[in-house]
């Protein structure tokens, strides 16, 4: 699905990605983890074509994505912050996004799942952060794509919406989709992720299952395992 070869990225004198190599096979849920400044966001934005690396290559389904754009029709992206036009209604925003993508949408089930019917005619500027996140999720999942990238998908969600999000993610996995997730909520990762990719100092420190990471760090839970990696000491 995705192959990253010797990826380098600097912002001025700051090295963010330092010869990163990563292969993610088709199908499954992969959590991209790491402390602030580890390169997570730069890696995701490089895959999306929003950041151009200084060196290296990114292959999607065997073809380089550098200086290309067509491959983006085969992925869905949930940004961490939903910056929507405040003067548009929810319905108007959904229609605008539908008009922009050359794919058949399926938003009705998602709208019902996240209980958004009462908000369809509301202006986005008047919605709470949690409701905006639900709209964000509808826009992400209403198109059928092979790759789904979710940046902090649980932000602002109430417990019922979180349960429904987990079901949607697992349903997509069951269809053979590849799902990349970045999050700081370790309980969410522990429950849903098949594999963890842990970045440290711009490179891959660990790739494997939650169980394997616990064994590697000799910790009982994922939160302490991650803390041990970051600190380099017993926590």
N, C-alpha and C positions, 0 to 999 in steps of 0.2 A: 504493500500500500504506500508507505512513505519510507524513503531512504535518504538519510542526511549524511553527507560526506565532508569531513574536514572543514566544518563551518566556522568561520571567523567573523567577528563583528566588533568594531571599535566605535565608540562615540568620543571623538577627540583623542585624549590619551588613555581613556578608560576602556580596557578590554572586557567585553561582556560575554562573548562566546569565543572560546579558545581551542579551536580544532575539534569541535564537537562531532562525534559520529553516533548515529542512532538509526536503528531499523525498527519499524513498527509494521507488523504483519496485518493482513486484512482480518477484521472481525475482533470484537472484544472491547473492553473498557480500560483505557490507560490513563492513570493519574500522573500529571506532570507536576512534581513537587520541588520545593527548594526554598531557602530563605530569601528575604528581600535582596535584590541585586544579584541573584544567582544566574539570571539569564532566561527565566521562564517566559516572560512576556516577549522578549526579543526573539526567542525561538518560535513562539506561536505566530508572532507577526511576520517572521521570515517565511514560515509555511504559507501564510495568507498572502504574501507578496506586499505587505505593508512596510517591511524593512528589507533593504537590499544588502546582503552580506558582502564583506570585503573580499572574502575568499571562500571557496568551497562550492558545493552544489546541493540542491534539494530535488529529489525525484519523487513524483507522484504517479503511481501505476507505471513505473519504469521510464517516465519522461521527465526531463528537467523542467522545473516551473519558473526558472529565472527568466525575467523579461517576457513572461507569458501571462495570459489572463483567462484563457478558455477553461482551464482546469477548475477555476473557481465555481463554475456551474455545477460541479460535482461535490461541493462541500457546503455545509451550513455552519454559521458562526454566531455564537452568542457573546457579545462584548460584555465586559464587566460592568460598565456604566451605560445605562440606557439613555442616551442623549437624544430625545425625540423632539420634534418641533412642537412647542407648547400650544400653538394655535390650532393644531390638527386634532380631530377626534380620533378615537381608537379605530373606528371603521375606516376613516379616511387614510390613516396610516397603513392599515392592513391592505387596503386597495392599492395604495401607492407602491408598496413592496411587491404585490402581486403583478402589477403592471411592469415592474422592472426586471423580473426574472422569467425566463422562457421555460417555465415548468408549471405543471398542473398543481395548484395548491389544494390543501385539505385542512382548512382552518376551523371548520365547524365543530369537530369533535374536541379540538384543543380549547376552543372558547368555552364549551360546556364543561370540560374537565377542570378548568381553572376558574369557573364561575364568573366569567367576564361579561355575561349578557347585560347586567345592569349598567355597565360602564361603556358600552359600545358608542354611545352618542356623547360621551363626556370628553372634554378637551384634555389632552395629555398633560398640560400644565397644571391641571387641577387634581391629578391623581396622586395617591400616596406612592412611596418608593416600592412597596411590595406589589401594588397593582401594576406599576410600570414594569416590574420584573416579570410578572405573568404575561404581559403583552410582549415583552422581549422574548419569552419562551415560545409563545405562539408563532411569532415571526421566524424563529429558528427552526422549529420542528414542522412547520406546515408544508415544507417542500421535501420530497424524497431524494436524499443524497447519500452517497457512499461513505463520506467522511463528515463527522459532526464534531465541532470544536466548541467547548463550553468553558468560558472564563468566569469563575466564581458563580456558578449557576444557582446556588442556594441563597444568595443575598436577598434579605428582606422577606423570604417566604415564610408563611405560617405553617404549622405542622401538617395540616391536611394537604396543602399545596406541595409540600416537600415529599410527602408520600406519593402523590400523583406524579411528581417529577421523576422519582425513582422508578415508578412503573413504566413511564414513557421511555426512559433511558434503557431499561431492561428489555422492553419490547423492541426497541431499535437494535439492540444487541442480538436478540433472537432472530432478527431479519438478516443478520450477517454484517451489520454496519460496524464501522470503526469509529470509536468515540474517544476523543481526547478531552480530559478535564483538568483544569487548574483550580485549586481550592486550598484554603487554609483550615477547612473543617475536617479533621482527621477521622472523626467517627463516620462521616459520609464516605470518605475514601475506603475505610476499613470494611464498610458494608457493601460497597458497590464495585470497587475496582478489581479487575483481573490481574493487572500488572501495575507496578509503580516505576516511574522513571524519575530518579532524584538527581537534580542538578546542584552542583556546588562549584563555585569559582569558574563558571562558564563551561563546565564539562559534565559528563555523566559520571556520577559517583556510584550509583547503584541502579540496576534494572532487574526486576523480578517480582515475585508475589509478596503480599503483605506478610505471609507466613515466613518466607525466606528472609525478609528484612528483620523480622523479630528474632529469628534464629541468628542472623549475622551480628546483631547488636546485643543479643542476650537480654531482650526486654519483653515484657508481657503484653504491652499494648503499643499501638502504632505511634501515638503521641510521644511516648518516652523513647521509642526507637529513633524517631526523627530528631528529637532533642539531643540524643547521644551523638548522632552523626554530626550535627551542627556544632556542638560544643567540643566534641572530641574527648569527652570525659563521661564517667558514669554519672547518671542523673537520678 
